[in-house]
């Protein structure tokens, strides 16, 4: 690296770092005409794919999106200052059926191609260097060059600007996990803490033995696949034929049900005009409040009204025979009404309760539900899963797809407000980012085969009498004991407990965190904020460990792409700063 050339270090070369590089290439012709630029990508994993989408993982692990719903490229729906540079979706690039759930290695190949294209599109004089190492810390004065220290290198990379795009983080255990791990060591048990499932060592989970699993989302789906098909079992029609090497999984969670199936039909007809009740004006008003705002009191009513609008717009315009009034009349009263008014309006205008949106019931379907026996609950939850599959693949219920679009719109607005706590992200993932329908059908087959047992909602796990014991109020009086416990979820992305020394050092150096442990960043351009709310002039951060977290680093085409908007803003801010530094040095 020449000392005379400006340098940008991007820590993390997975899809987020790749998306940022694509936006740098798109914006550089307008914003940067300096004397060359060195871009250093720091990541021990291959550029493009990164850790999550790397080639070295089981081909049994799928994406949870249709191939036609995955793009790394912007379109006119993305609200950004930079130019649109369109490109193929995953299914167009790979020549796949658009409704395919591709395996993750194919997505990794697509991401590598996007990375190579972005590098090729950079202006002449801009050079990319990949360093297959971990970044350990960043030092340097706010107004001076930064030093990025790498594992195994005695001298740091020098950088005029640093962007962190490190993705999902490993974390040190919290107090509960530390206690469970210590108990497991003392009693010769197996305890697998929160982790990315593809990186977990599952060999200690023995054939035929019960395994308690806490978590019923996408991490559980990966676990289920690796412990069944991954051990030689196979599916024939609606039946699962075991290999004999599978453990017996007892799964439960806070909700006690799996994430909702991906919707299995395409959108047709008019889209709801979003945002309608929760857009930039409402976000601006909330941010301008001198005393701040409360999510449940001030934000959630707007979100609820927005999602209801998306739902009923679709119901009235696509299925008017199931309503009793004209959409225009309904919309006028809906817009003017408060929560009580809307409840009465919906009750009179939508006769079938199955056509009404009840977000509380969707969020906690087992609240207050009790079963007389464990076996009765198995039948009940199989019926619930089968009903979810049927509904999510039947276009007569396309109001659900309206809600999905509403969720995407809402998320795009919420990230402008900063951290709102972990509940919203979990709620969004549960409704909008669930598993492919075939995975739920496999759950049903495994349940019928006796290898998957449902334990209920509000699952509690006790470490006592030399074992782990799980119980749930869903089945009063029932409990199950096991010598193995798996926490099927990603670690919470808290800066203070990150195993990544880079983020812990930033925190110790004065970077601010939210009450739930996320790194605070400027919502405008992603610059890292200090504890007085001041943006660092040379350090940026993007990703799920920040309070600007988005639904993902890539998105469904023509849905606004919040991550793309952030990438563009950060790329433009970085290029403008590098341009100004170059001019100052030349003056």
N, C-alpha and C positions, 0 to 999 in steps of 0.2 A: 504494500500500500504506500503510495507516494504521499509524503507529508503535505505536498502542495495541492493535492486533490481533495475535494470535499468527500466525506464518508458518511454513509447511513448504515447503521446496524439494525437488522430485523431479527429478533430472537424468536424463533418458531417458523418453520418452513412448511407447515401443513397447509390445509385449505385456507386458513385465515391469513397467514403470511403470503400465500400464493395470490389470494384475492387482492391484498394490498399491493403486491407487485404488479398485478394486472392494471390497477388504477394508477400506479405511478407511470407505467408505460403509456396509458391513455392520456394522462394530464401533462406529462413532461414537455411535449411540443409547445404547449401554451405557456407553461409556467417556469420552465427551467432551460436556460441557454448558457449554462456555466461552462467552466473549463473541464468538463468531464465529471464523473461521479463514480465512486466505488460503493456498491451495495453489498454488504456482508450478511449472508443468511446463516444463522447459527442454529443448528438442530442436529442431534445425533441420528435422526431418522431421515429417510430419503426426502428430498424436496418434492412438494406437491402432495404426496400421500401422507407424510408425517407418521406419527405413531398410530393413530386410530385406523387409518386406511392402508397401512403397509401391506406388502405382499406376503409377509411371513405370518399368516394366520389361517385358520381353518376356512376352506371354501364353503363350509356349511353355514357360515355366518353371513346373513343378508343385510342389505340396507332395509330401512323401514319405510322407504318411499318408492313409488313406481319410478322406473327409469325416465319416463317422460316428465316427471315432476322434479327433476334435479338439474339445475344449471349453475354454472359459475359466471354467467355473463349478464350484464346489465341490459335493460330495455327501457322504453319510455315511461314505464310506471315507477321507476326509481327516482325519488326526489333528490337530485344532486346537481352540483354546479358543473361537474365534468362531463365529457362527451360520452354518449352511449357507444359501446363497442359490442355488437351482438356476436354470439357464437352458438355452437350446437349444444343442445341438451345432452345428457348422458345417453339417452336411447338413440338420438340421431348420430352421435359420435361413434357409439359402439355397434350400431346396426342391430339393436335389440327391439323386440316388441315393447311398445311404450308401457304396457301394463305389467312388465316383468319387474320383480324385485331382484335386482342384480346382487351378486355377492360383493362383499366389500373390497375384494382385490380388484374387481373390474372398476369400481369407483376410484381406487387408488391409481389405476392406469390412466383413467380420465383426468384426474387431478395432476398427474405428472405431465400429461400432454398440455393441459392449461398452463402449467408452470413453464414448460419449454416455449410455448407460444408467447407468453408474457415476456420472457427473456429476449426472444427474437424481436419483439415489438419495441424494445427499449431504444431510445435514440442512440445514434453513434456517439461513442465516448463514454457511455454508461456501462460499467462492467459489473457482473454479478460473481461473487465468490461464495461457495458453500463451505462451511466449516462443520464437519460431522462431530461436533462436541457439545457438551452442555455448557451453558453460560452460568457462572457461579455468582457473579455480582456485578453491579455497575457503580462506578465511583466517578468523581469529578465535580467541579464547581458548577452551579446552575448556569453561569454565563460563559463557561469555558468548555473545551473539548471533554467528552466523556471517555471513560476507560471501561471496556467490557472485558472482564476476566473470564477466561475459558478453562475448563478442566484439562489438565495435562499440558498447559502452556505457561511458561514463566512470564511472558510479556502480554499485556492486554491488547485488544483491538482498540484503536483510537477512533472515535466517532464524533461527528458534529451533532448528530441526532440519533436517538435510540427508540425503536418501537418494539414493545413486547407483544407478541402474538403467540403465546405459549400454549394455548388450548386448555384442555382439562388437566387438573393438577392432582398429583398424589398428595396425601395429607397424613400428618401424624395423628394417631388415634385420639379421640376425645376421651373424657373421663370414663364413660360407659364402655367404650370399646377397649380401653386399656384394662379395665376391670375384667371384662370377659376374656381377653387374651391371657391375662395372668391366671385366671381360673382354669382356662383350658390347659395351660402349661402345668399347673399344679396337679390336675387330675387326669392328664393324658388324653385330653379331648382335642377335637379339631375346631378351630375358629378361624374363618376366613373373613377379614374385615372388608369394608367397602373398597371396591377396586374396579378397574375396567376388566370385565370378565375374561376377555381373551388373554389377559396377562396373569390370571390367577392360576395357581397350581392346584388342580382338582384331583390329583392322584390319591390324596388321603381320603377321599370320599369312596367308601368301599361298596362293592356290589351287595345289593339286598338289604343294606342297613338304612335306617331312617336318617334323614338329613333335614334339619329345620332350616327354612329359608325365609328371611325377613326382607320383603320387597317383591312387588308384583308387576314391575315395569319392564323396560327393555333389557336391563341387566339380567333379570330373571329369565327372559326369553332366551338370551344367549346361554345362560347356565343350563337351562332345560335342553337346548339343542346339543351342547357339548357332552352332556351326561347321558344322552339317549342315542341319537344317530351317531354322535361322536364316539360312542362305545360299541357301535356295530349293529344297533337296532335299525329297523326300517318300517316304513308305512306301506300298507296295502289297502287301498281304498280308505275306509273310515277306521281301519284297525291298525294297531301298532303291534309289530312282532318283535318282542324283546330279544336281546342277545344273551341275557343273563348276567351282564356286567353292570347293569344300572342300579344305582341306589333308589330308595323311595323318598321322594321329595314331599315334604309337608310345608306348604307355602301360605303365608299370610302377610298382611300389611296394615297400614292405617285404614285404607278403604276396604281391604279384603277382597277386592276384585281386580282383574287385570285391566291394563289400559284399554281404552276402546279401540276396536279394530279400525284400521285404515279404511276410508270410504272406497267402495269398489265400483263406482260408476263415474261417468264424466259429467261436467257441467254443460247444460244447454240453456239457451234463453237469456233473459235479462239478468245482469248482475246487480246486487244491491248497491246503491250509490253510497260508498263508504269513503271517508268517515262521515257520519251524520250527526251524532250526538257527542262524540268524543274525538275531536280533531285538534289541529294546531291551536285554534283559538282557546279551547278549554284547557289544553296543556299550558299555554301561555298564562292564562289566568291563575292556574294552580301554582305555577312557579313564581308568580309575582306576589303571592301572599306573604306579607312580612313575617307572620308567625308559622309559615309552612302549612302543611296539610297532613291529614290522616288518611291512609289508604281506604279503610273500611267506611269511614264517614264521608269522605269527600270524593274519592276516586271510584270506588266500587259501584255506587249508584249510576255513574256515567257509563262505566263498562257494561253493567247489566242492561242498561237501556240500549246501548249500541248493539250488543249481541242479540237482544230481543228484536230490535229493528231488522237486523240481518235475517233472523229466523222467519219473522212474519212477512217480510217483503217477499221472500222466496215462497212461502206457503200461499200467500194471496195471489201472487202473479203466476205461479206454476200449477197450483192445485186449488183454484177458486171454488170448486165444487164442495170443498171441505170447510168453507167459511160461509157466514151468513150476511155479511155486509160487503160493500165495495171497498177496494183497497184505499181509494182516496179518502173516504170517510174514516176508515180505521186509522190511517196514517195521521190525519189531522188531529184526532182525539188522542192518539198515542203520543204525538209530539208535545201536546199541551198537558198531558196528565202526569201526576206523580205515581209512585209505586202502587198505592191503593187504587187509584183511578185505572191504571193499566191492568191490574189484576181483574177488576170488574169488567173492563172492556174485553179482555181476552176471554173471560168466562162466557160472555154473551155472543161473541163473534166467532169463536172457535169451539164447536160443540164437542169434539173428541179430545179428551184429556191427553191422549197420546200425541196430539198435534200441538200441544202447548209446550213452551220452553220453561222448564223448572231446573234452574242451575243448581240449587241446593240439593235436589234429589239426584241430579247427575253426578254431583261431586261426591256424595256419600250415600250410595244406594242401599247400604246395609244398616244405616242408622236406625236403631230401634227394632230391627228385625231379629227374631230369635227362632232357632230351630231346636226341635226336641232331641235330636241325636246327630252324631257326626255323619252317619250315612245319609240322613235326611238332608243335611246341608250339602253333601256331595251332589245329590240329585238337584237340589235347588240352584246351586251355582252352575252346574252344567246347563240347566235350563236358561239361566241368565246369560251365559256366554253364547249359547245357541241363538237366543233372541237378539243379542247385540250383533252377531254375524249376519243374521237375516236382515235386520234393519239397515245396517251399514252397506249392504249390497243391493238394496231395493230403492230405485230412484223415486218411488212414491213418497219416500221420506227425505227428499232432497233439501228440505229445510235444514237438515243436519249439515249439509254442505254449505248452506248460507251461513250457519254459525261458524263453520271452519274459516270461511273468508272473513267473517267478523273478528275472529280470534287473531288472525294475521294482521288485520288493520289495527286492532287494539294494541297488540304487542309493539307495532311500529310507533305508536304514540307513547306507550308507557316507558320505552327506553329513553325518551327525552326527559323523563321525570327523575331518572336515577333509580337507585335501589328501592324496591318496594317489599323486600323480604322474600324468603324462598317460596311462600305459598303460591304466588301467581305463576311462577315458572313451572311448578309441579302440576298445577291445575291445567295450564296450557298443554303440557306434555301429555297428561292423562286424556284430554279430550281430542287433541289435534295431532299428536305425534306418537300414536300407539303402534302396535305391531301389525304386520301384514295379516290379512284374514287367514291365510293358510296356517300361520303359527297358532292362532286360536283354535283352529280345527285340530291341530296336533295336540294342543292341551286337552281337548275333549277326548281324543283317542288315548292319550296317556292316562287320563283320569279313569276311563273305562277299563284300562289294563291294570289299574291299581298301583301305578308307579308315580302318580301325581295325586296328592291329597290336599284338599283345601282346608284351611284352619280358621279363617274368618277375619273380621275387621278389628281394629284397635288391638292388634296382636301384642302380647307381652311375653317377654322371654326372661326367665329366671335361671340363675346359675345356682343350683342347690342339689344336695344329696349326691354329688359327684357326677351330675349330668346337667344338660340344658333342658329346661321344661318350658313349653309354649302353651298358651291358652288364649281364648278370645271370648268376649261376651256374646258373640254370635251363636255359640253353642254352649250354653251354661253347663258347667260341671265337667266339660271335656278338656283334657290336656294330653299332650304327647311328649314323650321323653326321647332324647337322642344324644349321641355322643359327638355330633357334628352340628355346627351352626354356620350358615353362610349369610352374610349381609349383602344381599343382591342389589346394590346401588353404587353409583359413583360417590367418591368422597365429596363432602361439601366443599366448595371452592373458597375456603377461608384463607386469607393471606397470612394470618398469624400462625396457622397450623400447617401451612404448605411445606412439604418436604423439599421443595425447590428453594435452595438457599438464595437464589436471585430475588425472589419476592419477599422473603423474610428480611433480607438485608435492606431492600427498599423501604419496608415498613419501619425498620429500626432507624433508617435515615430520615424519617419524617413524612413518608407518604401516608395519606389518610385512608382509613377504612370505614365502611359503613357499620352500623350496629350488628349486622349479620356477617361481617367479616369480608366483604368484597372491597376491592381496591377502588377508591373514588377517582373518577376521571371527569374531565370537562365534557359535557354532553355535546358540545359543538364540534370539537376536533379530536377528542380522546387524550388530551394531555393529562398527565398524572397530577392530581391535586395534593397539596400539602395539608397539614392539619388546620391551617388558617383559610383553606379554600383557594389558595393561589396556585395557578397552573405552572408546572415546571416548564421552563422555556425549551428544554431539549429532550424531554422524555415523554413518550406516549404509550398507551396500552389499549389493546383490543381483546375481547374474548369473554368467556364465561366466568372468569374470576374477577371481572370488573362490574361496577354498577351500571354499565352500559350494555350488559349481556343481551344477546339477541337469540331468537329461536335456533339459529344455526349459521355456519359459515357459508353455506350455499342454500338455495331456496327453490321454490316452485316458480316457473316463469310467470311473468306478468302479475306478480303479487307485491311489488314494491321493494322487496329485498332490503330490510333494515340493515343487515350486515354490509350490503353493497354501498348503501348510503354512508355508513360510517367509514368504510374503507376509502371511499372517494374523498370525504372531508379530511381524513387524516393524511391521505396522499397529497392533497392540495396544500394543506397547511405545512407539511414537511418540505415539499418542493419550494414553496414560497420562502420558508425560512432558510433553506439551503441557498436559494438564489440571492437572498439579501446578505447572507454571510459571505458569499462569493464576491458580491459587489463591494462590501465593506473591506474585504481583504485586498481588493484591487485598487481601492481609493487611496 
